[in-house]
């Protein structure tokens, strides 16, 4: 039996603004842009891992008003779980994302537990960490 991650959902305030961050700053490819019920789900992924994708959607997309409101509150507080990407060059990726105007939370450092990493906030306030790919 095998198991692998296929999709990771990231809740955002503005899908278009977030697409610009994840596509242009991080370098992910746009895969799908699906409209449904007044909302959109946008799927992006790395050309190096076509079977894995990030799905961006707003808090109320596909949820009840009450659930969307709670999720919006958590997003506004900045307490939703972070997303961690890996790269073969943390420093170059850091410079590319910083040049996009993203809020820097941590410049690249070598962590005591092993990886070299850095951190940003996406346009909706989600923490995005970028770490060195394991060799």
Secondary structure by P-SEA (a helix, b strand, c coil): cbbbbcbbbbbbccaaaaaaaaccccccccccccccccbbbbbbbbcccccbbbbbbcccccccaaaaaaaaaaaaacccbbbbbbcccaaaaaaaaaaaccccccccccccccccbbbbbcccbbbbbbbcccc
